[in-house]
Amino acid sequence: MSADARSAQALSGQEQPPAPRTSRRKDVVTFPELFDLPTIVDLCTAGKAVGVSLGTAYKLVQAGRFPCPVMRLGHRYQVPTAGLMKALGIELVAVDPDDVADGAAFAARVR
């Protein structure tokens, strides 16, 4: 909050409650976001998915210890999403659209 905003707040006699903290960090990939990834991601995204910084991801790749296959395409590292998901213990199983509709209907009834 800026000094002017604090001054105006003090003059009005009303204190604003602090902004709520969110638990969602920008440096990680959430479970739902994993399923929206393209077929190949950059090393930064793969690192976020496994919970390491980009610097650590580069070190792991160079040591041959990154938890999933990494491809070097030109001067960039790329990671196939299927290998990333497997390393995270997430199975890539085909989902029938009818199952999605049935699941959504069930979820609506449970609420």
C-alpha positions as CSV (number, residue, x, y, z in Angstrom):
1,M,0.0,0.0,0.0
2,S,1.3,3.4,-0.9
3,A,2.0,6.1,1.7
4,D,-0.8,8.3,0.3
5,A,-3.3,5.4,0.5
6,R,-2.2,4.8,4.2
7,S,-2.6,8.5,5.0
8,A,-6.1,8.7,3.4
9,Q,-7.1,5.6,5.3
10,A,-5.8,7.0,8.6
11,L,-7.7,10.3,8.0
12,S,-11.0,8.5,7.2
13,G,-10.7,6.4,10.4
14,Q,-11.4,3.2,8.6
15,E,-8.9,0.5,8.3
16,Q,-9.1,-1.9,5.4
17,P,-8.7,-5.6,6.2
18,P,-5.5,-7.0,4.7
19,A,-5.9,-8.6,1.3
20,P,-6.4,-12.4,1.6
21,R,-3.4,-14.5,1.0
22,T,-3.7,-17.1,-1.7
23,S,-2.0,-20.4,-1.4
24,R,-1.6,-20.6,-5.2
25,R,2.0,-20.1,-6.1
26,K,3.1,-18.8,-9.5
27,D,6.2,-21.0,-9.4
28,V,4.4,-24.4,-9.5
29,V,2.0,-26.1,-12.0
30,T,-1.3,-27.2,-10.4
31,F,-2.8,-30.6,-11.0
32,P,-5.6,-29.2,-13.4
33,E,-3.0,-27.2,-15.3
34,L,-1.0,-30.4,-16.0
35,F,-3.8,-31.6,-18.2
36,D,-3.8,-28.4,-20.2
37,L,-0.2,-28.7,-21.2
38,P,0.8,-29.1,-24.8
39,T,2.5,-32.3,-26.0
40,I,6.0,-30.8,-25.4
41,V,6.9,-28.2,-22.8
42,D,10.0,-26.1,-22.1
43,L,12.3,-26.9,-19.2
44,C,11.0,-24.0,-17.1
45,T,7.5,-25.5,-17.1
46,A,8.7,-29.0,-16.5
47,G,10.8,-27.8,-13.6
48,K,7.8,-26.0,-12.1
49,A,5.8,-29.2,-12.4
50,V,8.3,-31.2,-10.5
51,G,8.9,-28.4,-8.0
52,V,12.4,-27.1,-8.8
53,S,13.7,-23.8,-10.1
54,L,14.9,-23.4,-13.6
55,G,18.5,-23.3,-12.4
56,T,18.1,-26.6,-10.6
57,A,16.3,-28.1,-13.6
58,Y,19.3,-27.2,-15.8
59,K,21.7,-28.7,-13.3
60,L,19.7,-31.9,-13.1
61,V,19.5,-32.2,-16.9
62,Q,23.3,-31.7,-17.2
63,A,23.9,-34.3,-14.5
64,G,21.5,-36.7,-16.3
65,R,19.2,-36.8,-13.2
66,F,16.1,-34.9,-14.3
67,P,13.2,-37.2,-13.4
68,C,11.9,-37.6,-17.0
69,P,13.3,-37.7,-20.5
70,V,14.5,-34.3,-21.8
71,M,15.2,-33.6,-25.5
72,R,17.8,-31.1,-26.6
73,L,16.4,-29.3,-29.7
74,G,18.9,-26.8,-31.0
75,H,19.9,-24.8,-28.0
76,R,16.7,-25.5,-26.0
77,Y,15.7,-28.3,-23.7
78,Q,12.2,-29.6,-24.3
79,V,10.3,-32.1,-22.2
80,P,7.6,-34.5,-23.6
81,T,4.5,-34.0,-21.5
82,A,3.8,-37.8,-21.5
83,G,7.1,-38.5,-19.8
84,L,6.6,-35.6,-17.3
85,M,3.2,-37.0,-16.4
86,K,4.6,-40.5,-16.0
87,A,7.4,-39.2,-13.7
88,L,4.7,-37.5,-11.6
89,G,2.8,-40.8,-11.3
90,I,-0.1,-39.6,-13.4
91,E,-1.4,-42.1,-15.9
92,L,-2.5,-40.8,-19.3
93,V,-5.7,-42.8,-19.8
94,A,-8.1,-42.0,-22.6
95,V,-11.3,-40.5,-21.3
96,D,-14.6,-41.1,-23.1
97,P,-16.7,-37.9,-23.5
98,D,-19.7,-39.8,-22.1
99,D,-17.7,-40.5,-18.9
100,V,-17.1,-36.7,-18.6
101,A,-20.7,-35.9,-18.9
102,D,-21.7,-38.6,-16.4
103,G,-19.1,-37.4,-14.0
104,A,-20.3,-33.8,-14.3
105,A,-23.9,-34.9,-13.8
106,F,-22.9,-36.9,-10.7
107,A,-21.0,-33.9,-9.3
108,A,-24.0,-31.7,-9.8
109,R,-26.2,-34.1,-7.8
110,V,-23.7,-34.4,-4.9
111,R,-23.5,-30.6,-4.2
